[in-house]
Amino acid sequence: MKFTAILLPFLTTLALASPVEKRATVASYNTCHAEITELYPNEYSGCLQSGSVERVNGGSNTNTLIAITIRDGFAGQTCTLNFQDPYYVNGTRGIQLFTVGGPVTGGETWNERPFRNQHVGTFKASLPGTASWSDSTARSFLCPKGGTTLYFEAVPTGDNDAVFWKLPSGGLVVTVG
C-alpha cells in the first residue's frame, strides 16, 4: 500500500510531463503513378500500384510520374510533402522531386511526357520510415480545396540509386498536422 501511495504521484507526474507523439493525417490519395524509362523511351506503363526511381552504374534512368489528389476537408490548412515507407532502397537512396506542367494519366513515355517545371527538393529514403529532405526547408504549402490534383516527377540521384515503393502504404504523400 505504501509503495503504491508513493509511486502513484510520481507516475502521474511522469505521464503528464511525457510528450505524446501526434501522427500527421494523410490529406491525399494517389491518383496515378506512371513509370517511364530511358531504356524503353516509347513504352508507357499505365497507372501502377507502385513506383520506383532507379539508375545503375550511371546507366539508363527509371523515373515515376506522380498524380496525387487532395482529400476533402483540408482546404486552408498547412499541408506538407513527405515520402514514406519504401519496400526497397539501395545505393544513394536519393530522390529529386519536381513539379510537372501537365496531368499524369498513365499514357506518358520517356519521350512524351509533361515538362519538368520546378525543383521541389531532394530527399533520402529510409527503410522503413519517412524520408529526410536534404536541406532543412519544410515542403509546406496552403492546402488547396479537396479534389485538386498535384503532379510530380520523382528522379534518381547519383550513379547507383534505387528506391521502390508500393501504394497506398508508401511513396509521396501530403500530410496535415
C-alpha positions in Angstrom: 0.0 0.0 0.0 2.8 2.4 1.0 4.6 1.6 -2.2 1.5 2.4 -4.4 0.9 5.6 -2.5 4.4 6.8 -3.1 4.7 5.6 -6.7 1.3 6.8 -7.9 2.0 10.6 -7.7 5.4 10.0 -9.5 3.8 8.1 -12.3 1.0 10.6 -12.7 3.6 13.4 -13.0 5.7 11.4 -15.4 2.7 10.7 -17.6 1.6 14.3 -17.7 5.1 15.5 -18.5 5.8 13.0 -21.3 5.2 14.3 -24.8 2.6 12.5 -26.8 3.5 12.0 -30.4 0.8 13.3 -32.7 0.7 11.4 -36.1 0.2 13.5 -39.1 -3.0 13.0 -41.0 -2.7 11.9 -44.7 -4.5 14.5 -46.7 -4.0 12.9 -50.1 -4.6 9.8 -52.1 -2.7 8.5 -55.2 -4.4 9.0 -58.5 -1.7 7.7 -60.8 1.9 6.5 -60.7 3.4 6.1 -64.2 6.9 4.7 -64.5 8.9 6.0 -67.5 12.2 4.5 -68.5 15.1 5.8 -70.7 15.8 2.2 -71.8 12.3 1.9 -73.5 11.6 5.5 -74.4 8.4 5.0 -76.3 6.7 2.5 -73.9 4.1 3.5 -71.3 3.3 1.8 -68.1 -0.3 2.8 -67.5 -1.2 3.8 -63.9 0.5 1.4 -61.4 0.1 0.5 -57.8 3.8 1.0 -57.3 6.6 3.4 -58.2 10.4 3.5 -58.5 13.4 5.6 -59.3 16.5 3.7 -60.4 19.9 4.3 -62.1 22.5 1.5 -62.1 26.2 2.3 -62.8 25.3 5.7 -64.3 23.2 3.9 -67.0 19.6 4.5 -68.0 17.1 6.1 -65.7 13.7 5.0 -64.5 11.5 7.8 -63.1 8.0 7.9 -61.8 5.4 10.5 -62.7 3.0 11.0 -59.8 -0.5 12.4 -59.5 -1.9 12.8 -56.0 -5.2 14.3 -55.1 -6.1 16.3 -52.0 -8.9 14.9 -49.9 -11.9 17.0 -48.9 -11.8 18.9 -45.6 -8.2 20.2 -45.6 -8.5 23.5 -47.6 -6.7 26.3 -46.0 -4.7 24.1 -43.6 -0.9 23.7 -43.8 0.0 20.7 -45.9 3.4 19.1 -46.1 5.0 16.9 -48.7 6.6 13.7 -47.4 7.9 10.5 -48.8 7.4 7.3 -46.7 7.8 3.6 -46.4 9.6 2.3 -49.5 10.0 -1.5 -49.6 13.4 -1.5 -51.2 16.3 1.0 -51.2 19.9 0.7 -52.4 22.8 3.0 -53.3 22.4 6.7 -52.6 18.7 6.3 -51.8 18.2 9.8 -53.1 15.1 11.1 -55.0 14.8 14.5 -56.6 11.2 15.8 -56.8 10.0 18.1 -59.5 6.6 19.6 -60.3 5.4 18.8 -63.8 3.5 21.0 -66.2 0.5 18.8 -67.1 -1.6 15.9 -66.0 -0.3 12.4 -65.3 -2.6 9.9 -66.9 -0.5 6.7 -67.3 -0.1 7.2 -71.1 3.3 9.0 -70.7 6.6 7.8 -72.1 10.2 8.9 -71.7 9.8 10.8 -75.0 6.2 12.1 -74.5 5.6 13.4 -71.0 4.7 16.7 -69.2 7.7 19.0 -68.9 9.6 19.3 -65.6 8.6 22.6 -64.1 10.2 23.4 -60.7 12.6 21.5 -58.4 10.8 20.9 -55.1 13.8 19.3 -53.3 15.9 16.2 -52.8 15.3 13.6 -50.1 16.9 10.4 -48.9 14.6 7.5 -48.5 14.6 5.4 -45.3 13.6 1.8 -44.9 11.1 1.9 -43.3 10.0 5.4 -42.3 9.8 8.9 -43.6 12.5 10.3 -45.9 14.6 13.2 -44.8 14.9 16.3 -47.0 18.5 17.2 -48.0 18.0 20.7 -46.6 16.1 22.0 -43.6 13.4 23.7 -45.6 9.9 22.2 -44.9 8.0 21.5 -48.0 4.8 23.1 -46.7 2.1 24.9 -48.5 -1.5 26.0 -48.1 -3.8 23.0 -48.8 -5.9 23.6 -51.9 -9.6 22.6 -52.0 -10.5 18.9 -52.0 -10.3 17.2 -55.4 -7.3 19.3 -56.5 -4.6 17.0 -58.1 -0.9 17.8 -57.9 1.6 16.4 -60.4 5.2 15.5 -59.8 8.2 13.6 -61.2 10.5 11.5 -59.0 14.0 11.2 -60.3 17.0 9.2 -59.0 20.2 10.9 -57.8 23.7 9.6 -58.0 25.1 6.9 -60.4 23.8 4.0 -58.3 20.4 4.6 -56.8 17.2 2.6 -56.3 14.1 3.3 -54.4 10.9 1.2 -54.9 7.5 1.7 -53.2 4.0 0.2 -53.2 0.8 2.1 -52.9 -1.1 3.0 -50.8 1.4 2.4 -47.9 4.4 4.0 -49.5 5.5 6.9 -51.7 4.8 10.6 -51.9 2.0 11.8 -49.5 0.6 15.1 -48.4 0.1 15.3 -44.7 -1.6 17.8 -42.3 -0.6 18.1 -38.6 
